[in-house]
Amino acid sequence: MNRRGFITGTAGMLAFGGGVGTLGWRAATGSMGEYNTHVATLRAQLPHDPTLRDLIRYAVLAPSGHNTQPWRFAVDEHAIVISPDLSRATPVVDPNDHHMFVSMGCAAETLRIAAESTGRPGEIEPEEEGSVHYTFAEGAPRLSPLFAAIPRRQSTRADFDGRRVSVVDLMTLEREAKMPGVALVLVTERPGIDRIRDLVIAGNGAQMADPAFMAELKHWLRFNPRLAMKMGDGLFAAASGNPILPDQLGRGAFDLFFRATAENRKYGHQIDTASGIAVFFGDREDRAHWVAVGRACQRFALAATSLGLRTSFVNQPVEVARLRPELAALVGASGKRPDLVMRFGYGPDLPFSSRRPVDAVLS
Ligand SMILES: Cc1cc2nc3c(=O)[nH]c(=O)nc-3n(C[C@H](O)[C@H](O)[C@H](O)COP(=O)(O)O)c2cc1C
């Protein structure tokens, strides 16, 4: 079971679903067939000569904390400006908007890769007041494997198969994720991975014991395809490998069955089967560096996807502030503030998460 989703025991689900007929159930949840068509449209390859709007559709395929998509885009002739959408903040898990600016960095880098690959190369500049500018010119298209990976990347919250990643591929990941102002540590030996696992579990236990954290998480859960398509945001149960339920049943089941013991066991398996863990550190604790961290981690995830690897965040040891010093120390970075933790390895495809339409993010 995973913190960002939830699962119910089969017995509990049957008890809950006992009074609901198949047709009523389907009407309440929608179907995975419809959902898959919906996400395929969101993730369709860009046309040969994309408009700026097409590029923004690709940019919003970037990851964001709780899939809040906390961004707005304004379009100019030679610039796209991304601003934070403060109405989508998650103040409990992210009290100083760190994840919000990291998410904007993920979107900005995705935009830059898509624009450069299709003939609008440019630069990303974070501004003092919090917006991020992508300024571009006309240029020859420069395709990259990272571009092809944009619609295929996902946060895969599943067990991996434990296979080791070759040294050559690890070097590719490090090279592609290089970003000024950001350091990356890859942990691929078991003792180090085990210690990070223990910190993830400690952090998850602390978060799940906090009613405010649980209430905020529940607000962003989407228990079925119908709700995930309607809202276009949030954490879709099936994208975490969890069962689909009508909304009310999902909410009740979350309260009744979502427990730290089972979640921690699931995290243990997920990290035990990972090939490695990537820890990202910004040189400074400010918005510009959080944007840079987002850019680096998105490049890492896209490079991993292009190599056939899966990734998913396990950020509990950075979200629970008291665990940060221990995490930093165990990867040899005492005194620095770790920004993100991501596991990687070989694993299955899970259903993709949804996105809001481009119109909803245009200023
Ligand atoms: C800054 C940031 C923090 C995140 N933290 C977590 C996390 O701790 N655990 C997790 O399972 N997913 C985490 N995510 C992943 C998001 O939930 C995910 O990107 C979102 O649901 C969209 O799904 P996708 O990545 O599959 O497109 C994080 C993403 C970002 C950008």
The ligand as an SDF file (V2000), in Angstrom:
LIG
                    3D

 31 33  0  0  0  0  0  0  0  0999 V2000
    7.8900   18.1180   -5.4810 C   0  0  0  0  0  0  0  0  0  0  0  0
    7.1970   16.7910   -5.6210 C   0  0  0  0  0  0  0  0  0  0  0  0
    7.0500   15.9860   -4.5030 C   0  0  0  0  0  0  0  0  0  0  0  0
    6.4190   14.7220   -4.6270 C   0  0  0  0  0  0  0  0  0  0  0  0
    6.3860   13.8930   -3.5380 N   0  0  0  0  0  0  0  0  0  0  0  0
    5.8720   12.6440   -3.6790 C   0  0  0  0  0  0  0  0  0  0  0  0
    5.9740   11.6940   -2.6200 C   0  0  0  0  0  0  0  0  0  0  0  0
    6.5610   11.9540   -1.5770 O   0  0  0  0  0  0  0  0  0  0  0  0
    5.4170   10.4640   -2.8030 N   0  0  0  0  0  0  0  0  0  0  0  0
    4.8010   10.1170   -3.9780 C   0  0  0  0  0  0  0  0  0  0  0  0
    4.3220    8.9920   -4.0850 O   0  0  0  0  0  0  0  0  0  0  0  0
    4.7520   10.9870   -5.0200 N   0  0  0  0  0  0  0  0  0  0  0  0
    5.2700   12.2280   -4.8970 C   0  0  0  0  0  0  0  0  0  0  0  0
    5.2670   13.0940   -5.9680 N   0  0  0  0  0  0  0  0  0  0  0  0
    4.7310   12.6260   -7.2520 C   0  0  0  0  0  0  0  0  0  0  0  0
    3.3780   13.2100   -7.5620 C   0  0  0  0  0  0  0  0  0  0  0  0
    2.3830   12.7030   -6.7100 O   0  0  0  0  0  0  0  0  0  0  0  0
    3.0700   12.9190   -9.0350 C   0  0  0  0  0  0  0  0  0  0  0  0
    3.9920   13.6090   -9.8170 O   0  0  0  0  0  0  0  0  0  0  0  0
    1.6870   13.2970   -9.4490 C   0  0  0  0  0  0  0  0  0  0  0  0
    0.7330   12.5100   -8.7930 O   0  0  0  0  0  0  0  0  0  0  0  0
    1.4870   13.1360  -10.9630 C   0  0  0  0  0  0  0  0  0  0  0  0
    1.7340   11.8350  -11.3510 O   0  0  0  0  0  0  0  0  0  0  0  0
    2.8490   11.4540  -12.4130 P   0  0  0  0  0  0  0  0  0  0  0  0
    4.1800   11.8300  -11.8400 O   0  0  0  0  0  0  0  0  0  0  0  0
    2.7080    9.9750  -12.5880 O   0  0  0  0  0  0  0  0  0  0  0  0
    2.5730   12.2110  -13.6700 O   0  0  0  0  0  0  0  0  0  0  0  0
    5.8980   14.3290   -5.8780 C   0  0  0  0  0  0  0  0  0  0  0  0
    6.0480   15.1600   -6.9920 C   0  0  0  0  0  0  0  0  0  0  0  0
    6.7200   16.3770   -6.8720 C   0  0  0  0  0  0  0  0  0  0  0  0
    6.9420   17.2200   -8.0950 C   0  0  0  0  0  0  0  0  0  0  0  0
  1  2  1  0
  2  3  1  0
  2 30  2  0
  3  4  2  0
  4  5  1  0
  4 28  1  0
  5  6  2  0
  6  7  1  0
  6 13  1  0
  7  8  2  0
  7  9  1  0
  9 10  1  0
 10 11  2  0
 10 12  1  0
 12 13  2  0
 13 14  1  0
 14 15  1  0
 14 28  1  0
 15 16  1  0
 16 17  1  0
 16 18  1  0
 18 19  1  0
 18 20  1  0
 20 21  1  0
 20 22  1  0
 22 23  1  0
 23 24  1  0
 24 25  2  0
 24 26  1  0
 24 27  1  0
 28 29  2  0
 29 30  1  0
 30 31  1  0
M  END
$$$$
